[in-house]
Amino acid sequence: GIAAELDACQRALDAVGYPEDLQLLYAQTFLGPPRRQGIGIPPLVGDRMRELEACYASYGITMPEKLSVLADHLAVQLAFLSRLYFENTRAPTPGRFIGRYPGRVVPVLLADIAAAGARYALDANPYLHLVRILQIAFEFDGDGPGPASPPAAQRERNIGKTNNRRQ
C-alpha cells in the first residue's frame, strides 16, 4: 500500500536536484527556525531508552559510543524497522516495534514537516512522503498507538531538558 507514496517520494527527490539542495531541504525541514533543536519529537529517556537499546541488542546491534546519533534518533529507529521487515522477523514484530517507537511520532512529524514546507514554500519534500510511508506501515502493522505525544509547547520544553541531561 505504499506504491503511490514511493512514487511521490521519488518525484520529490527528482525535483530537488543536487545533493546540496537535499541537505538544505533537510536543514529547512528538521533544523530550521523557529526551533533551536529541530522538529519537536519527544526524546526517549530512562527505562524507555534502555528498553530500545535492549531491543537493538537482541538483534546483535549496539550503538557505538563515539556515534553522534543516539539510539532514539528517528533514522536509527527506521533503519532497524527496515531490518525487521527485511528479515520478516517474529520477535519483536515490526508492528510491535513501530507502535512502541517510531509510530508514536507520526502525527508530530506530519504536522511539523507540513509546517516547515509552508514556512519555506517547499514545493517537493521527500521527507513528507517518507513519514507518510511510516504512517501507512503503522496503520497496517502497528500493534496499537504508542504513548501520546505532548502538545508542541511541552515537546519543546522536554527536548531542552533532555538535551541538557544528555550533555
C-alpha positions as CSV (number, residue, x, y, z in Angstrom):
1,G,0.0,0.0,0.0
2,I,3.0,2.4,-0.3
3,A,3.4,2.5,-4.0
4,A,1.8,5.9,-4.5
5,E,3.9,7.4,-1.7
6,L,7.1,5.8,-3.0
7,D,6.3,7.3,-6.5
8,A,5.6,10.7,-4.9
9,C,8.8,10.5,-2.9
10,Q,10.8,9.7,-6.0
11,R,9.3,12.6,-7.9
12,A,10.1,14.9,-4.9
13,L,13.7,13.6,-4.9
14,D,14.0,14.2,-8.6
15,A,12.7,17.7,-8.2
16,V,15.2,18.5,-5.5
17,G,18.2,18.2,-7.9
18,Y,21.7,18.4,-6.4
19,P,22.7,16.6,-3.2
20,E,23.5,20.0,-1.7
21,D,19.8,21.0,-2.3
22,L,18.7,17.9,-0.4
23,Q,21.0,18.9,2.5
24,L,19.4,22.4,2.5
25,L,15.9,20.8,2.4
26,Y,16.8,18.6,5.3
27,A,18.0,21.6,7.3
28,Q,14.9,23.6,6.5
29,T,12.7,20.7,7.4
30,F,14.3,19.4,10.6
31,L,16.6,22.1,11.9
32,G,15.2,25.4,10.8
33,P,13.8,28.1,13.0
34,P,11.8,28.8,15.0
35,R,13.2,25.7,16.7
36,R,16.7,25.6,18.1
37,Q,16.6,21.8,18.5
38,G,14.8,20.9,15.3
39,I,11.5,19.0,14.9
40,G,9.8,18.5,18.3
41,I,10.0,14.8,18.6
42,P,9.8,13.8,22.3
43,P,13.0,12.0,23.1
44,L,13.2,8.7,25.0
45,V,14.7,8.8,28.4
46,G,15.4,6.3,31.3
47,D,13.7,3.0,31.1
48,R,12.3,3.6,27.6
49,M,15.8,4.3,26.2
50,R,17.2,1.2,27.9
51,E,14.3,-0.8,26.5
52,L,15.0,0.4,23.0
53,E,18.7,-0.3,23.3
54,A,17.9,-3.9,24.6
55,C,15.6,-4.4,21.6
56,Y,18.5,-3.5,19.3
57,A,20.9,-5.7,21.3
58,S,18.5,-8.7,20.9
59,Y,19.5,-8.5,17.2
60,G,23.2,-8.0,17.9
61,I,23.1,-4.3,17.3
62,T,24.8,-2.0,19.7
63,M,25.2,1.8,19.4
64,P,28.9,2.8,19.1
65,E,30.0,5.1,21.9
66,K,31.5,7.6,19.5
67,L,28.4,7.7,17.3
68,S,26.9,11.2,17.4
69,V,23.4,9.8,16.8
70,L,21.6,8.4,19.8
71,A,19.6,5.1,19.8
72,D,16.3,7.0,19.8
73,H,17.1,9.0,16.7
74,L,14.4,8.5,14.2
75,A,16.8,7.5,11.4
76,V,18.2,4.7,13.7
77,Q,14.7,3.5,14.5
78,L,13.7,3.5,10.9
79,A,16.8,1.6,9.8
80,F,16.1,-1.0,12.5
81,L,12.5,-1.2,11.4
82,S,13.5,-1.8,7.8
83,R,15.7,-4.6,9.1
84,L,12.8,-6.2,10.9
85,Y,10.7,-6.0,7.7
86,F,13.6,-7.4,5.6
87,E,14.2,-10.3,7.8
88,N,10.4,-10.9,8.2
89,T,11.0,-11.2,11.9
90,R,8.7,-12.5,14.6
91,A,10.1,-11.0,17.8
92,P,9.8,-8.1,18.1
93,T,7.4,-7.9,15.2
94,P,7.7,-4.9,13.0
95,G,4.2,-3.9,14.2
96,R,5.1,-4.1,17.8
97,F,8.3,-2.1,17.3
98,I,6.6,0.5,15.1
99,G,3.8,1.0,17.6
100,R,6.2,1.3,20.5
101,Y,8.8,3.6,18.9
102,P,8.7,5.4,15.5
103,G,4.9,5.2,15.2
104,R,4.4,7.3,18.2
105,V,5.8,10.4,16.4
106,V,3.9,10.2,13.1
107,P,1.4,12.9,14.0
108,V,4.1,15.2,15.2
109,L,6.3,14.6,12.2
110,L,3.5,15.1,9.7
111,A,2.4,18.4,11.3
112,D,6.0,19.7,11.8
113,I,7.1,18.8,8.3
114,A,4.0,20.3,6.7
115,A,4.6,23.5,8.8
116,A,8.2,23.6,7.6
117,G,7.0,23.2,4.0
118,A,4.7,26.1,4.4
119,R,7.3,28.3,6.1
120,Y,9.9,27.8,3.4
121,A,7.5,27.4,0.4
122,L,8.9,23.9,-0.3
123,D,7.2,22.5,-3.4
124,A,8.6,19.0,-3.1
125,N,9.6,17.5,0.2
126,P,10.6,13.8,0.1
127,Y,10.7,13.7,3.9
128,L,6.9,14.3,4.0
129,H,6.4,11.2,1.8
130,L,8.7,9.1,3.9
131,V,6.7,9.9,7.0
132,R,3.5,9.1,5.1
133,I,5.1,5.7,4.3
134,L,5.8,5.3,8.0
135,Q,2.2,6.2,8.7
136,I,0.9,3.6,6.3
137,A,3.1,1.0,7.9
138,F,1.9,2.0,11.3
139,E,-1.8,1.8,10.2
140,F,-1.2,-1.6,8.5
141,D,1.1,-3.3,11.1
142,G,1.0,-1.2,14.2
143,D,0.1,-3.0,17.4
144,G,-1.8,0.0,18.7
145,P,-0.5,3.5,19.3
146,G,2.4,4.4,21.3
147,P,2.3,6.9,24.1
148,A,0.5,10.1,23.1
149,S,2.8,13.0,22.1
150,P,2.6,16.0,24.3
151,P,1.4,19.4,22.9
152,A,4.0,21.3,20.9
153,A,5.0,23.7,23.7
154,Q,5.6,20.8,26.1
155,R,7.7,19.0,23.4
156,E,9.9,22.0,23.1
157,R,10.5,22.1,26.9
158,N,11.1,18.3,27.0
159,I,13.7,18.4,24.3
160,G,15.5,21.2,26.0
161,K,15.5,19.3,29.3
162,T,16.7,16.1,27.6
163,N,19.4,17.8,25.7
164,N,20.8,19.2,29.0
165,R,20.7,15.7,30.6
166,R,22.5,14.1,27.6
167,Q,25.4,16.6,27.7
